[in-house]
Amino acid sequence: MYRVLLVDDEPLVHQHVWSLGDWQSNGFELSGEAYNGEMALQLIERTRPHIAIIDVNMQGMNGVELQRAIRLQYPHVRTIMLSSYDDYDYVRECLKNGAVDYLLKHRLDEQMLMTVLHKAALEVQPSSGPGTRGVSQAPEGSSYLLRLRESLSDLMQGKEGAIQALEHYTREIGVFTDTVSYVTAAVQIVSFRLLTESRSDVQTNRLVQQVVDLMQQSLGDPPDRMAAYVENGRLAAIFAFRDRSEQAAASEAARLMSKLRHSLELFLNLKCTYAIGHVCGHLRNIEASYRSAERLLDAGSPSEKPWRGSERISLTIEEHKRLLLAIENLDKERAQQLLASIFSSIRGQPVHSQPVQMMVSELLSIGEKALEKGLLHDEDMSAGSMPVREALGRIDSMDELEQWLQSYYEALLQTLGRQRAGGPYSSHVSQAILLILEQYPSYITLELAAKAIGLSPSYLSRIFKEETRSTFSEYVNRVRIEASRKLLESGQYSVKQISSQVGFGTYNYFFKVFKEMTGMTPHAYVNRLGRK
């Protein structure tokens, strides 16, 4: 529980701030209230708060002076500044002296206050003040926590001799001496692999540390509540109880885990999933409790159909070819159908499972390479137009993940289409070309394009012919024939199938246009490919 000191010379402000939200359920408690700077320093010495909320404008020692004194005498205390005025000089001075944030009283609400308190708590060192709640009295300092976390992490990873090392260390530091029951939980950051595979090790480690710190803050004071990182975005939460029945212990663990999940989503924008293992009566059995939690976590959603057959971890060669072909032809409908088929084959598995994450990773890699290749000479075109990976942190269901991938590929094809439609053309002609590239598999006419752009058909027809040296319908046919050639080269479809897939109303018309543009029939083109 983080202790907070409130410093303001107006009693009504004390009442207002204290009444904003449920402090206890968010992990905070009011350790004292001061009405001037001198009183605040005395209370800090006596109550050892983790955080101080300070009014900038007070009689006598003002908030800026108090904050400076706190920084010198009690550097472990994090400060949040309050003011009725948005004064730049005050803001600059407070932030320079290490304030976590500068809040305006008339704009302060529950969400803002709790967000800033959690932000301040993340900066609090584990050794900042003695713990007041727990099963065992923890030793002073933070080094014991690091070693205890490492021991728990080794145990959950199944390292040889880890339980003996953990038992020896807990006896050495004197924790868990009167514990009667333990409960563990397995926690998984849902899209951890997808979020971190493009980050450096330093960035990934920073994210992991933020998650562990926030978990610890949400769970409560160590060592009776411990958060430890295991591997690959998976973490463990360990609870120790000395005076609870098994049912009460499980209930309390469930309550804290629900709060933890909410905190990760609210403050780090990360979706997580978790499962709670069985209650056990000895430290030696907590690994078994954790394994039971992992089995529940990785079993998949009960709302999904059960997974049958071997697990897929990559696209088939055929799927890979078809996706590349859809990208090359800017065929949104075919890309959507293929993505839907791929997701249908992996439903029933948890979103965080390795097969799902690896499949999505491959789909993203294909898209990123296509984007890099397509925008080689126009690198700025994709800026702001593609969904960002950070959004994956807020996804925790297969439906949401599929929808995000569909949106990603739709944006990818639009971006590549804009690049192809660019060049030495006016904006109106570029828009018309982009419409052709997007709509050629179905139905596109000069009249529809002119209406969409906001021009008269006659004017669009004239400027289109002047700039492209071809009529609108000739350009449409050229795009369709080029797409049909790529489909023929893929060897995946019959000539009749291709004629309808690229937008021709009849096979005979496709046959006629293909021969006019290539000098040979579609079948002759296929035969020539076979000879090559």
C-alpha positions as CSV (number, residue, x, y, z in Angstrom):
1,M,0.0,0.0,0.0
2,Y,1.5,3.4,-1.0
3,R,1.2,6.1,1.6
4,V,0.3,9.6,0.4
5,L,0.8,12.9,2.2
6,L,-1.6,15.8,1.3
7,V,-0.3,19.3,1.7
8,D,-2.6,22.3,1.1
9,D,-3.6,25.3,3.2
10,E,-7.2,25.1,2.2
11,P,-9.2,22.5,4.2
12,L,-11.8,22.2,1.4
13,V,-9.1,21.1,-1.0
14,H,-8.2,18.3,1.4
15,Q,-11.8,17.1,1.4
16,H,-12.1,17.3,-2.4
17,V,-8.9,15.4,-3.2
18,W,-9.5,12.7,-0.6
19,S,-13.1,12.2,-1.9
20,L,-11.9,11.6,-5.5
21,G,-12.1,7.8,-6.0
22,D,-11.5,4.7,-4.0
23,W,-7.9,5.1,-2.8
24,Q,-7.7,1.8,-1.0
25,S,-8.8,-0.3,-4.0
26,N,-6.2,1.5,-6.1
27,G,-3.4,0.7,-3.6
28,F,-3.1,4.1,-1.8
29,E,-3.8,5.3,1.7
30,L,-3.7,8.8,3.2
31,S,-0.8,8.9,5.7
32,G,-1.3,12.5,6.8
33,E,-2.6,16.0,6.1
34,A,-0.5,19.1,6.4
35,Y,-1.6,22.8,6.1
36,N,1.9,24.4,5.6
37,G,5.4,23.5,4.6
38,E,6.9,23.2,8.1
39,M,4.1,20.8,9.2
40,A,4.6,18.8,6.0
41,L,8.3,18.2,6.7
42,Q,7.5,17.1,10.3
43,L,4.9,14.6,9.0
44,I,7.3,13.2,6.3
45,E,9.8,12.5,9.1
46,R,7.2,10.8,11.2
47,T,5.0,8.9,8.6
48,R,7.5,8.3,5.8
49,P,5.1,8.7,2.9
50,H,5.9,7.4,-0.6
51,I,4.1,10.3,-2.4
52,A,3.4,13.9,-1.5
53,I,0.6,16.0,-3.2
54,I,1.6,19.6,-2.7
55,D,-0.2,22.9,-3.3
56,V,2.1,25.4,-5.0
57,N,0.6,28.5,-3.5
58,M,0.7,28.4,0.3
59,Q,1.4,31.0,3.0
60,G,5.0,30.9,4.5
61,M,7.0,28.2,2.7
62,N,5.3,27.8,-0.7
63,G,5.0,24.5,-2.6
64,V,8.0,25.1,-4.8
65,E,10.2,25.7,-1.7
66,L,8.8,22.7,0.1
67,Q,9.4,20.5,-3.0
68,R,13.0,21.6,-3.1
69,A,13.4,20.8,0.6
70,I,11.8,17.4,0.1
71,R,14.1,16.7,-2.8
72,L,17.2,17.4,-0.6
73,Q,16.1,15.8,2.6
74,Y,13.8,12.9,1.4
75,P,14.8,12.1,-2.2
76,H,12.7,8.9,-2.1
77,V,9.4,10.8,-1.8
78,R,7.8,11.5,-5.2
79,T,5.9,14.8,-5.5
80,I,2.8,15.8,-7.4
81,M,2.1,19.6,-7.6
82,L,-1.4,21.2,-7.3
83,S,-2.3,24.7,-8.3
84,S,-5.2,27.0,-9.3
85,Y,-3.1,28.7,-11.9
86,D,-1.5,27.4,-15.1
87,D,1.7,29.4,-14.5
88,Y,4.6,28.4,-16.8
89,D,7.4,29.5,-14.4
90,Y,5.9,27.4,-11.6
91,V,5.4,24.4,-13.9
92,R,9.0,24.6,-15.2
93,E,10.4,25.0,-11.7
94,C,8.4,22.1,-10.3
95,L,9.2,19.7,-13.1
96,K,12.9,20.8,-12.9
97,N,12.9,19.8,-9.2
98,G,11.5,16.3,-10.1
99,A,7.8,16.6,-9.8
100,V,5.9,13.7,-11.3
101,D,3.2,16.0,-12.7
102,Y,1.6,19.5,-12.3
103,L,-2.2,19.4,-11.9
104,L,-4.8,22.2,-12.0
105,K,-7.3,22.0,-9.2
106,H,-10.3,23.0,-11.3
107,R,-9.6,20.3,-13.8
108,L,-8.8,17.5,-11.3
109,D,-11.0,14.4,-11.4
110,E,-10.9,10.9,-10.2
111,Q,-9.3,9.4,-13.4
112,M,-6.6,12.1,-13.6
113,L,-5.7,11.8,-9.9
114,M,-5.4,8.0,-9.9
115,T,-3.5,8.0,-13.2
116,V,-0.9,10.4,-11.8
117,L,-0.7,8.6,-8.4
118,H,0.0,5.3,-10.3
119,K,2.6,7.2,-12.4
120,A,4.3,8.4,-9.2
121,A,4.1,4.9,-7.6
122,L,6.0,3.4,-10.6
123,E,8.9,5.7,-9.7
124,V,8.9,4.8,-6.0
125,Q,11.8,2.5,-5.0
126,P,10.8,-0.7,-3.3
127,S,12.8,0.3,-0.3
128,S,10.9,3.6,0.2
129,G,9.6,3.2,3.7
130,P,8.9,0.0,5.6
131,G,6.0,-2.2,4.6
132,T,3.0,-2.2,6.9
133,R,1.1,-5.2,5.7
134,G,2.1,-8.7,4.9
135,V,2.7,-12.2,6.1
136,S,6.4,-11.7,6.9
137,Q,8.5,-8.8,7.8
138,A,10.7,-8.1,4.8
139,P,14.4,-7.2,5.3
140,E,15.4,-3.6,4.6
141,G,16.6,-2.5,1.1
142,S,15.6,-3.7,-2.4
143,S,18.4,-6.1,-3.2
144,Y,16.5,-9.0,-1.4
145,L,13.5,-8.4,-3.7
146,L,15.6,-8.7,-6.8
147,R,17.1,-11.9,-5.6
148,L,13.7,-13.3,-4.4
149,R,12.2,-12.5,-7.9
150,E,15.1,-14.2,-9.6
151,S,14.6,-17.3,-7.4
152,L,10.9,-17.4,-8.2
153,S,11.6,-16.9,-11.9
154,D,14.1,-19.7,-12.0
155,L,11.5,-22.0,-10.2
156,M,8.7,-21.1,-12.7
157,Q,11.1,-21.7,-15.6
158,G,11.7,-25.2,-14.2
159,K,15.4,-24.8,-13.6
160,E,17.1,-27.6,-11.8
161,G,17.7,-27.0,-8.1
162,A,15.5,-23.8,-8.1
163,I,13.2,-24.9,-5.2
164,Q,16.1,-25.8,-3.0
165,A,17.7,-22.4,-3.6
166,L,14.4,-20.6,-3.0
167,E,13.8,-22.5,0.3
168,H,17.3,-21.8,1.5
169,Y,17.1,-18.1,0.6
170,T,13.7,-17.6,2.3
171,R,15.1,-19.2,5.5
172,E,18.1,-16.9,5.3
173,I,16.1,-13.7,5.1
174,G,13.4,-14.9,7.4
175,V,10.3,-14.6,5.2
176,F,7.3,-16.9,4.9
177,T,8.0,-18.2,8.4
178,D,4.4,-18.3,9.5
179,T,2.7,-18.8,6.1
180,V,0.0,-21.5,6.0
181,S,-1.1,-21.4,2.3
182,Y,0.2,-20.2,-1.0
183,V,-1.6,-19.4,-4.3
184,T,0.1,-18.7,-7.7
185,A,-1.2,-17.2,-10.9
186,A,0.2,-17.3,-14.4
187,V,-0.2,-14.0,-16.3
188,Q,0.4,-13.5,-20.1
189,I,0.7,-10.3,-22.0
190,V,-1.5,-11.3,-24.9
191,S,0.5,-9.9,-27.9
192,F,3.9,-9.7,-26.3
193,R,5.7,-11.3,-29.2
194,L,4.1,-9.1,-31.8
195,L,4.7,-6.0,-29.7
196,T,8.4,-6.6,-29.0
197,E,9.8,-8.4,-32.1
198,S,10.6,-5.0,-33.7
199,R,11.9,-3.5,-30.5
200,S,15.5,-3.5,-29.2
201,D,16.5,-5.6,-26.2
202,V,16.7,-2.4,-24.2
203,Q,13.2,-1.4,-25.1
204,T,11.8,-4.8,-24.4
205,N,13.5,-5.0,-21.0
206,R,12.1,-1.6,-20.2
207,L,8.6,-2.8,-21.0
208,V,9.1,-5.9,-18.9
209,Q,10.3,-3.8,-15.9
210,Q,7.2,-1.5,-16.2
211,V,4.9,-4.5,-16.2
212,V,6.6,-6.1,-13.2
213,D,6.6,-2.8,-11.3
214,L,2.9,-2.1,-12.0
215,M,2.0,-5.7,-11.1
216,Q,3.8,-5.4,-7.8
217,Q,2.1,-2.1,-7.1
218,S,-1.4,-3.5,-7.9
219,L,-0.8,-6.7,-5.8
220,G,0.5,-5.1,-2.7
221,D,3.6,-5.1,-0.5
222,P,6.2,-7.9,-0.9
223,P,7.1,-10.5,0.1
224,D,3.5,-11.8,0.7
225,R,2.6,-10.5,-2.7
226,M,5.2,-11.1,-5.4
227,A,5.4,-10.4,-9.1
228,A,8.1,-12.1,-11.1
229,Y,8.9,-12.3,-14.8
230,V,9.2,-15.8,-16.3
231,E,9.8,-15.6,-20.1
232,N,8.2,-14.6,-23.4
233,G,5.7,-12.1,-21.9
234,R,4.7,-14.5,-19.2
235,L,4.8,-13.6,-15.5
236,A,4.0,-15.2,-12.2
237,A,2.1,-13.8,-9.2
238,I,2.6,-15.4,-5.9
239,F,0.4,-14.9,-2.8
240,A,1.2,-16.0,0.7
241,F,-1.4,-16.2,3.5
242,R,-1.1,-17.0,7.2
243,D,-4.7,-16.7,8.4
244,R,-7.0,-17.6,5.6
245,S,-8.9,-20.7,4.6
246,E,-8.2,-22.2,1.2
247,Q,-11.5,-20.7,-0.1
248,A,-10.7,-17.3,1.3
249,A,-7.2,-17.4,-0.1
250,A,-8.4,-18.3,-3.6
251,S,-11.1,-15.5,-3.4
252,E,-8.5,-12.9,-2.4
253,A,-6.1,-14.0,-5.2
254,A,-9.0,-13.7,-7.7
255,R,-9.8,-10.2,-6.5
256,L,-6.2,-9.0,-6.7
257,M,-5.7,-10.5,-10.2
258,S,-8.8,-8.8,-11.5
259,K,-7.5,-5.5,-10.2
260,L,-4.1,-6.3,-11.7
261,R,-5.5,-6.9,-15.2
262,H,-7.4,-3.6,-15.0
263,S,-4.3,-1.7,-14.0
264,L,-2.2,-3.1,-16.9
265,E,-4.9,-2.1,-19.3
266,L,-5.5,1.3,-17.8
267,F,-1.9,2.5,-17.2
268,L,0.2,0.6,-19.8
269,N,-2.4,-0.1,-22.5
270,L,-1.7,-3.8,-22.3
271,K,-4.3,-6.6,-22.4
272,C,-3.3,-9.6,-20.3
273,T,-5.0,-12.9,-19.6
274,Y,-4.4,-14.9,-16.4
275,A,-5.3,-18.1,-14.6
276,I,-5.1,-19.0,-10.9
277,G,-3.6,-22.3,-9.8
278,H,-4.6,-24.4,-6.8
279,V,-4.0,-23.5,-3.2
280,C,-1.1,-25.3,-1.6
281,G,0.3,-25.5,1.9
282,H,4.0,-25.5,1.4
283,L,6.5,-23.4,-0.5
284,R,7.8,-26.5,-2.2
285,N,4.5,-27.0,-4.0
286,I,4.1,-23.5,-5.5
287,E,5.7,-24.6,-8.8
288,A,2.9,-27.3,-9.1
289,S,0.3,-24.6,-8.4
290,Y,1.9,-22.4,-11.1
291,R,1.9,-25.3,-13.6
292,S,-1.8,-25.9,-13.0
293,A,-2.4,-22.2,-13.7
294,E,-0.5,-22.4,-16.9
295,R,-2.5,-25.4,-18.1
296,L,-5.7,-23.4,-17.5
297,L,-4.2,-20.3,-19.2
298,D,-3.2,-22.2,-22.4
299,A,-6.3,-24.3,-22.7
300,G,-8.0,-21.8,-24.9
301,S,-11.3,-20.0,-24.6
302,P,-14.3,-22.2,-23.6
303,S,-16.4,-20.2,-26.1
304,E,-14.3,-21.4,-29.0
305,K,-14.5,-24.8,-30.6
306,P,-11.8,-27.1,-29.3
307,W,-8.6,-27.2,-31.2
308,R,-8.2,-30.4,-33.2
309,G,-5.3,-31.6,-35.3
310,S,-1.7,-30.5,-35.5
311,E,-0.8,-27.0,-34.5
312,R,0.0,-24.7,-37.5
313,I,2.9,-22.3,-36.9
314,S,3.3,-20.9,-40.4
315,L,1.6,-20.3,-43.7
316,T,1.6,-23.0,-46.3
317,I,3.6,-22.3,-49.5
318,E,0.2,-22.1,-51.3
319,E,-1.1,-19.5,-48.9
320,H,2.1,-17.5,-49.1
321,K,1.9,-17.4,-52.9
322,R,-1.7,-16.4,-52.9
323,L,-1.2,-13.6,-50.4
324,L,1.7,-12.2,-52.4
325,L,-0.4,-12.4,-55.6
326,A,-3.3,-10.5,-53.9
327,I,-0.8,-7.8,-52.8
328,E,0.7,-7.6,-56.3
329,N,-2.7,-7.3,-57.9
330,L,-4.0,-5.0,-55.1
331,D,-6.9,-7.4,-54.8
332,K,-8.5,-6.5,-51.5
333,E,-11.3,-9.1,-51.7
334,R,-8.9,-12.0,-52.3
335,A,-6.7,-10.8,-49.5
336,Q,-9.7,-10.6,-47.1
337,Q,-10.8,-14.1,-48.1
338,L,-7.4,-15.6,-47.6
339,L,-7.0,-13.9,-44.2
340,A,-10.4,-15.2,-43.1
341,S,-9.4,-18.7,-44.2
342,I,-6.1,-18.6,-42.3
343,F,-7.8,-17.4,-39.1
344,S,-10.4,-20.1,-39.5
345,S,-7.7,-22.7,-39.4
346,I,-6.2,-21.5,-36.1
347,R,-9.4,-20.7,-34.1
348,G,-9.8,-22.5,-30.9
349,Q,-6.3,-21.6,-29.7
350,P,-5.6,-18.8,-27.3
351,V,-4.6,-15.5,-28.9
352,H,-1.3,-15.5,-26.9
353,S,-0.4,-19.1,-28.1
354,Q,2.8,-19.5,-30.0
355,P,1.1,-20.8,-33.2
356,V,-1.2,-17.8,-33.4
357,Q,1.5,-15.3,-32.6
358,M,3.9,-16.8,-35.2
359,M,1.2,-16.9,-37.9
360,V,0.3,-13.3,-37.3
361,S,4.0,-12.4,-37.2
362,E,4.5,-14.0,-40.6
363,L,1.5,-12.1,-42.0
364,L,2.9,-8.8,-40.7
365,S,6.3,-9.6,-42.1
366,I,4.9,-10.2,-45.6
367,G,3.0,-6.9,-45.4
368,E,6.0,-4.9,-44.1
369,K,8.3,-6.3,-46.9
370,A,5.7,-5.5,-49.5
371,L,5.4,-2.0,-48.2
372,E,9.1,-1.5,-48.1
373,K,9.5,-2.7,-51.7
374,G,6.5,-0.8,-53.0
375,L,7.4,2.5,-51.4
376,L,11.2,2.3,-52.1
377,H,11.1,5.7,-53.8
378,D,8.4,7.3,-51.8
379,E,9.1,6.3,-48.2
380,D,7.0,9.1,-46.6
381,M,3.7,7.9,-48.2
382,S,3.0,5.3,-45.5
383,A,3.5,7.8,-42.7
384,G,0.3,7.8,-40.6
385,S,-1.6,5.5,-43.0
386,M,-0.8,2.1,-41.5
387,P,-2.1,0.7,-38.3
388,V,0.7,0.7,-35.7
389,R,1.8,-2.4,-33.8
390,E,1.3,-0.7,-30.4
391,A,-2.5,-1.2,-31.0
392,L,-2.0,-5.0,-30.7
393,G,-1.4,-4.4,-27.0
394,R,-5.2,-3.7,-26.6
395,I,-6.3,-6.9,-28.3
396,D,-7.3,-10.1,-26.4
397,S,-9.6,-12.0,-28.7
398,M,-9.2,-13.8,-32.0
399,D,-12.0,-11.8,-33.5
400,E,-10.3,-8.5,-32.6
401,L,-7.0,-9.8,-33.9
402,E,-8.5,-10.9,-37.3
403,Q,-10.2,-7.5,-37.6
404,W,-6.9,-5.7,-37.0
405,L,-5.1,-7.8,-39.6
406,Q,-7.9,-7.2,-42.1
407,S,-7.6,-3.4,-41.4
408,Y,-3.8,-3.7,-41.8
409,Y,-4.0,-5.3,-45.2
410,E,-6.7,-3.0,-46.4
411,A,-4.5,0.0,-45.4
412,L,-1.5,-1.7,-47.0
413,L,-3.2,-2.2,-50.4
414,Q,-4.6,1.4,-50.3
415,T,-1.1,2.7,-49.6
416,L,0.5,0.7,-52.4
417,G,-2.4,1.7,-54.7
418,R,-1.7,5.4,-54.0
419,Q,1.9,4.9,-54.8
420,R,1.1,3.3,-58.1
421,A,-1.5,5.9,-58.9
422,G,1.0,8.7,-58.3
423,G,3.6,9.8,-60.8
424,P,3.3,12.7,-63.2
425,Y,-0.5,13.0,-62.9
426,S,-2.8,15.6,-61.5
427,S,-4.6,14.9,-58.3
428,H,-7.9,14.1,-60.2
429,V,-6.3,11.6,-62.6
430,S,-4.4,10.0,-59.7
431,Q,-7.7,9.6,-57.8
432,A,-9.2,8.0,-60.9
433,I,-6.3,5.6,-61.3
434,L,-6.5,4.7,-57.7
435,L,-10.2,3.9,-58.1
436,I,-9.4,1.6,-61.0
437,L,-6.7,-0.2,-59.1
438,E,-9.1,-0.7,-56.2
439,Q,-12.3,-1.6,-58.1
440,Y,-11.1,-3.4,-61.3
441,P,-12.0,-6.9,-60.0
442,S,-15.6,-5.9,-59.7
443,Y,-17.2,-3.0,-61.6
444,I,-15.7,0.5,-62.4
445,T,-16.8,2.9,-65.1
446,L,-15.9,6.5,-66.1
447,E,-19.3,7.7,-64.8
448,L,-18.8,6.1,-61.4
449,A,-15.2,7.4,-61.1
450,A,-16.3,10.9,-62.1
451,K,-19.1,10.9,-59.5
452,A,-16.7,9.7,-56.8
453,I,-14.2,12.4,-57.6
454,G,-16.8,15.1,-58.1
455,L,-16.2,15.9,-61.7
456,S,-18.3,15.6,-64.9
457,P,-17.6,12.5,-66.9
458,S,-16.7,14.5,-70.0
459,Y,-14.1,16.6,-68.1
460,L,-12.6,13.5,-66.4
461,S,-12.5,11.7,-69.8
462,R,-10.6,14.6,-71.4
463,I,-7.9,15.1,-68.7
464,F,-7.5,11.3,-68.3
465,K,-6.8,10.9,-72.0
466,E,-4.4,13.9,-72.0
467,E,-2.3,12.7,-69.1
468,T,-2.3,8.9,-69.6
469,R,-2.5,8.7,-73.4
470,S,-5.3,6.2,-73.2
471,T,-9.0,6.3,-72.6
472,F,-10.5,5.4,-69.2
473,S,-11.8,2.0,-70.5
474,E,-8.5,1.2,-72.1
475,Y,-6.7,1.9,-68.9
476,V,-9.1,-0.4,-67.0
477,N,-8.6,-3.2,-69.5
478,R,-4.8,-2.8,-69.3
479,V,-4.9,-3.1,-65.5
480,R,-7.2,-6.2,-65.8
481,I,-5.0,-7.9,-68.3
482,E,-1.9,-7.3,-66.3
483,A,-3.6,-8.8,-63.3
484,S,-4.7,-11.8,-65.4
485,R,-1.2,-12.4,-66.6
486,K,0.0,-12.7,-63.0
487,L,-2.8,-15.1,-62.1
488,L,-2.0,-17.2,-65.2
489,E,1.7,-17.3,-64.2
490,S,0.7,-18.5,-60.7
491,G,-0.8,-21.6,-62.2
492,Q,-3.5,-21.7,-59.6
493,Y,-6.6,-20.9,-61.6
494,S,-8.2,-21.9,-64.9
495,V,-8.5,-19.3,-67.7
496,K,-12.2,-19.0,-67.3
497,Q,-11.8,-18.5,-63.5
498,I,-9.3,-15.7,-64.1
499,S,-11.6,-13.9,-66.6
500,S,-14.2,-13.3,-64.0
501,Q,-11.7,-12.7,-61.2
502,V,-10.2,-9.7,-62.9
503,G,-13.5,-8.1,-63.7
504,F,-14.5,-9.1,-67.3
505,G,-18.2,-9.7,-67.8
506,T,-17.8,-12.5,-70.3
507,Y,-15.0,-15.0,-71.2
508,N,-15.2,-14.1,-74.9
509,Y,-14.5,-10.4,-74.2
510,F,-11.6,-11.3,-71.9
511,F,-10.2,-13.6,-74.7
512,K,-10.5,-10.8,-77.3
513,V,-8.9,-8.1,-75.1
514,F,-6.1,-10.4,-73.9
515,K,-5.1,-11.2,-77.5
516,E,-5.2,-7.6,-78.5
517,M,-2.9,-6.5,-75.7
518,T,-0.5,-9.4,-75.6
519,G,-0.6,-10.7,-79.2
520,M,-1.6,-14.2,-78.1
521,T,-4.5,-16.0,-76.6
522,P,-4.6,-16.8,-72.8
523,H,-4.0,-20.5,-73.6
524,A,-1.0,-19.8,-75.8
525,Y,0.4,-17.6,-73.0
526,V,0.0,-20.5,-70.5
527,N,1.6,-22.9,-73.0
528,R,4.6,-20.6,-73.5
529,L,5.0,-20.4,-69.7
530,G,5.0,-24.2,-69.7
531,R,7.8,-24.4,-72.3
532,K,9.9,-21.9,-70.3
